[in-house]
Amino acid sequence: MKKLIALLLASILLLAAAPALAWDPVGITTGGTAGTYYPLGGEIAALWMKHIKDLDVSVQSSGGSKDNIIKINNGEAELGTVQNDVMYYAYQGDKDFFNGEVIDSFVAIGSLYPELVQVVVAADSDIKTIEDLKGKKVSVGAVGSGVYFNAVQLLEMAGLTLDDIQPQYLSFDESSTSFQNRQLDAFFITAGLPNPAIMDVASRQEVRLIGLTDDQMKALQEKYSFYVPIEVEAETYKGMKEPVSVPSMNAVLICNKDLPEELVYEMTKVLFENKDEMTHAKKAFISAEYAVGGIPVPFHPGAEKYFKEIGLLK
């Protein structure tokens, strides 16, 4: 009997010493409610909570990529979705985008899908090129969003600055509403295809996208190497009669570098091995193979462990 009691006591002590896999609540910061980041972030959070025991994830709307990096840096969220160009600027302490401040408190989990810089005009508009935006009322995205940075860069490629247009700093849904109310001549949106805000506009009036020529794309890439040309097919949005070539980047899932390795490992594994349970159209792009490309910052050790485990990283 004494031996049995001793064994039971030893078992209890071992269980007490074992680490409990209970996680603190975490938040994922995304984008505007009319964009792709917000609903996709909601589905990713739901997937994690379904498959990772005792994990609670809240989803936050935000101003976009730069705003998400700042929120993670300030401890207002633990995870976020950002464009790969903006995360590169944060690590470099780019003077134009982060006022020279290096922000490296976050690391990557993986790329999710391509994001296209879409410049929307009415199908019957006389705006045919980026140069034609001069003097026009143009939404360049919410302050702090990746859209804003892309708008500045495309304008620069065309020899323009914000001073050459009448800039409006609007979110996706605000841009959609203002355009429908004829308060805008054009608006920038950086997102996957098709974008809900643009689809909403196109359901009421025909639209088209402004494409870049081969020479314009080359000039853009010479200064900003993260851009990749993607062809948008005709009829992607109602009113588009011809395909156009537009620049794109990667949307990337990031997290605070201090998140536990085991938690991020489980998050990475669950996302890439259960993505078929999602309903969002972007799940077609989500894969471990796609995830390891276009990452200009370090991976989180938990994500790196998973990608090494399946042979995608050495």
C-alpha positions in Angstrom: 0.0 0.0 0.0 2.8 2.4 0.9 4.5 1.7 -2.5 1.1 2.4 -4.3 0.7 5.7 -2.4 4.2 6.7 -3.2 3.7 6.0 -6.9 0.4 8.0 -6.9 2.2 10.9 -5.2 5.0 10.8 -7.8 2.5 10.8 -10.7 0.7 13.8 -9.2 4.0 15.7 -8.8 5.0 14.9 -12.4 1.6 16.1 -13.7 2.0 19.3 -11.7 5.4 19.9 -13.1 4.3 19.4 -16.7 3.8 22.6 -18.7 0.1 23.5 -19.2 -0.8 24.2 -22.7 -3.2 27.1 -21.9 -2.6 30.2 -23.9 -3.2 33.9 -23.1 -5.8 35.5 -25.4 -4.3 36.9 -28.5 -5.5 39.5 -31.0 -5.0 39.7 -34.8 -5.2 43.1 -36.4 -6.3 43.2 -40.0 -7.7 46.0 -42.1 -10.9 47.8 -43.0 -14.1 45.8 -42.9 -14.7 46.2 -46.6 -11.3 44.8 -47.5 -9.8 41.2 -47.6 -7.7 41.3 -44.4 -10.7 41.6 -42.0 -12.9 38.6 -43.2 -9.8 36.5 -43.9 -8.4 37.2 -40.5 -11.7 36.2 -39.0 -11.6 32.8 -40.7 -8.0 32.2 -39.7 -8.9 33.1 -36.1 -11.8 30.7 -36.2 -9.6 27.9 -37.6 -7.1 28.4 -34.8 -9.7 28.3 -32.1 -11.3 25.2 -33.5 -8.0 23.2 -33.7 -5.9 24.7 -30.8 -7.3 23.9 -27.4 -7.9 26.8 -25.0 -6.9 29.4 -27.5 -8.9 32.6 -27.7 -8.3 34.9 -30.7 -10.0 38.3 -31.2 -10.1 40.0 -34.6 -9.5 43.8 -34.9 -10.2 46.1 -37.9 -7.5 48.7 -38.5 -6.0 51.2 -40.9 -3.9 48.5 -42.7 -0.3 47.4 -42.9 1.6 50.2 -41.2 -1.1 50.5 -38.6 -0.9 46.8 -37.9 2.9 46.9 -37.4 2.6 49.8 -35.0 -0.2 48.0 -33.1 1.9 44.9 -32.7 4.9 47.0 -31.7 2.8 48.8 -29.1 1.4 45.6 -27.6 -2.2 46.3 -28.9 -2.2 43.0 -30.9 -0.1 39.9 -31.2 -0.6 39.1 -34.9 -1.5 40.9 -38.1 -1.7 40.9 -41.8 0.6 43.2 -43.8 2.0 43.8 -47.2 5.6 42.6 -47.7 6.8 46.0 -48.9 5.6 47.7 -45.7 7.2 45.1 -43.4 10.5 45.6 -45.3 10.3 49.4 -44.7 9.7 48.8 -41.0 12.9 46.7 -40.7 14.9 49.2 -42.7 13.6 52.2 -40.7 12.6 53.9 -43.9 12.5 57.6 -43.4 9.5 58.2 -45.7 7.4 55.4 -44.2 8.5 55.0 -40.6 10.3 58.3 -40.0 13.6 56.6 -39.8 12.6 54.4 -36.8 13.5 50.7 -37.1 10.6 48.5 -36.0 11.7 44.8 -35.7 9.5 43.6 -32.9 7.6 41.4 -35.3 8.5 38.4 -37.5 6.8 36.4 -40.2 4.6 33.4 -40.1 4.2 33.2 -43.9 2.9 34.7 -47.1 -0.9 34.2 -47.7 -1.8 35.5 -51.2 -0.9 38.1 -53.9 -2.2 41.7 -53.5 -2.8 43.8 -56.5 -2.6 47.6 -56.8 -5.9 48.4 -58.4 -6.6 51.9 -59.6 -10.3 52.1 -60.3 -12.1 54.6 -62.6 -15.5 54.7 -64.3 -15.6 52.6 -67.5 -16.4 55.8 -69.5 -13.8 58.0 -67.7 -11.3 60.0 -69.7 -8.6 58.8 -67.3 -6.5 56.2 -69.2 -3.1 56.3 -67.5 -1.7 57.1 -64.1 -0.5 60.4 -65.6 -4.1 61.3 -66.2 -4.8 61.5 -62.5 -3.2 64.9 -62.4 -5.6 67.4 -60.9 -8.2 64.7 -60.1 -9.9 63.8 -56.9 -8.3 60.5 -56.0 -8.5 58.3 -52.9 -5.0 57.1 -52.0 -6.1 54.9 -49.1 -6.3 55.3 -45.3 -3.4 57.0 -43.6 -1.0 54.3 -42.5 -2.2 51.7 -44.9 -0.1 49.9 -47.5 -2.4 51.4 -50.2 -1.2 54.9 -49.4 2.4 53.8 -49.9 1.6 52.1 -53.2 -0.3 55.1 -54.4 2.7 57.4 -53.7 5.0 55.0 -55.6 2.8 54.7 -58.6 2.3 58.4 -58.8 6.1 58.9 -58.5 6.6 56.5 -61.4 4.3 58.7 -63.5 6.2 61.9 -62.5 3.5 63.0 -60.0 3.3 63.6 -56.3 0.3 64.0 -53.9 0.5 67.7 -54.6 -0.4 67.1 -58.2 -3.8 65.5 -57.4 -6.6 66.2 -54.9 -5.8 63.3 -52.5 -8.5 61.8 -50.3 -7.4 59.5 -47.4 -10.2 57.0 -47.4 -10.7 53.3 -46.4 -12.0 50.8 -48.9 -15.6 51.2 -48.0 -15.3 55.0 -47.8 -13.7 55.0 -51.2 -16.5 52.9 -52.6 -19.2 55.1 -51.2 -17.5 58.4 -52.3 -16.9 57.1 -55.8 -20.6 56.0 -56.1 -21.6 59.5 -54.9 -19.4 61.0 -57.6 -17.1 62.6 -55.1 -14.1 60.9 -56.5 -12.6 60.5 -60.0 -10.5 57.4 -59.1 -9.4 55.4 -56.1 -6.6 53.1 -55.2 -7.1 49.7 -53.5 -4.4 47.2 -52.8 -6.0 43.8 -52.3 -6.6 40.4 -53.8 -9.0 39.6 -56.6 -11.9 40.2 -56.7 -12.1 43.0 -54.1 -15.6 43.4 -52.4 -15.5 47.2 -52.4 -14.8 47.3 -56.1 -17.4 44.7 -56.8 -19.9 46.8 -54.9 -19.1 49.8 -57.1 -19.3 47.7 -60.3 -22.7 46.4 -59.3 -24.0 49.9 -59.7 -21.8 51.4 -62.4 -19.3 49.9 -64.8 -15.7 50.4 -63.9 -12.2 49.5 -65.2 -8.7 49.3 -63.9 -5.7 51.5 -65.0 -2.9 49.2 -66.2 0.8 49.9 -66.6 2.8 49.5 -69.8 5.8 47.2 -69.9 8.1 50.3 -69.6 6.2 51.7 -66.6 6.3 48.3 -64.9 10.0 48.1 -65.5 10.6 51.6 -64.1 8.6 50.8 -61.0 10.5 47.5 -60.4 13.9 49.2 -60.8 13.2 51.2 -57.7 10.9 48.9 -55.8 11.9 45.3 -56.5 9.1 43.7 -54.5 6.5 44.5 -57.2 5.5 41.7 -59.6 3.3 42.3 -62.6 0.0 40.3 -62.7 -2.5 40.4 -65.5 -6.1 41.0 -64.5 -8.5 39.3 -66.9 -11.3 41.2 -68.8 -14.7 41.1 -67.0 -13.0 40.6 -63.6 -15.2 43.6 -62.7 -18.3 44.7 -64.7 -17.2 47.2 -67.3 -13.7 45.8 -67.9 -13.5 45.0 -71.6 -9.8 44.3 -71.8 -7.1 42.6 -69.6 -4.7 44.9 -67.9 -1.3 44.5 -66.2 -1.0 45.8 -62.7 1.7 45.6 -60.0 1.3 43.2 -57.0 3.0 42.2 -53.7 2.4 39.5 -51.1 0.0 39.7 -48.1 1.9 38.2 -45.2 0.8 37.0 -41.7 3.1 38.3 -39.0 3.3 38.1 -35.2 5.1 39.5 -32.2 8.5 37.9 -32.0 7.9 37.1 -28.3 4.9 34.8 -28.9 5.7 31.2 -27.6 7.4 29.0 -30.2 5.0 26.1 -29.5 2.0 28.3 -30.1 3.2 29.7 -33.4 4.2 26.2 -34.5 0.7 25.0 -33.9 -0.8 28.1 -35.6 1.3 27.6 -38.6 0.6 23.9 -38.8 -3.2 24.3 -38.3 -3.4 27.1 -40.9 -1.6 25.3 -43.7 -3.0 21.8 -43.0 -6.6 22.8 -42.5 -7.1 25.7 -44.9 -9.6 23.7 -46.9 -12.1 24.2 -44.0 -12.1 27.9 -44.8 -14.7 29.4 -47.1 -12.8 32.6 -48.2 -11.8 32.7 -51.8 -8.2 33.4 -50.8 -7.8 29.9 -49.5 -7.0 28.9 -53.1 -3.6 30.7 -52.7 -2.8 29.7 -49.1 -0.2 26.9 -49.0 3.0 26.1 -47.2 4.9 26.3 -50.5 3.5 29.8 -51.2 4.1 30.9 -47.6 7.9 30.7 -47.7 8.2 33.1 -50.6 8.4 36.9 -50.7 9.4 37.2 -47.0 11.9 40.1 -46.4 12.2 39.6 -42.6 13.0 36.6 -40.4 10.5 33.8 -39.7 9.2 33.2 -36.2 11.1 30.1 -34.8 7.7 28.3 -34.5 6.9 28.9 -38.2 10.4 28.1 -39.2 10.2 24.8 -37.2 7.1 23.8 -39.2 8.5 24.7 -42.6 11.8 22.8 -41.8 9.8 19.8 -40.6 8.0 19.5 -44.0 11.2 20.2 -46.0 10.5 23.7 -47.3 13.4 25.4 -45.4 16.8 24.0 -44.6 
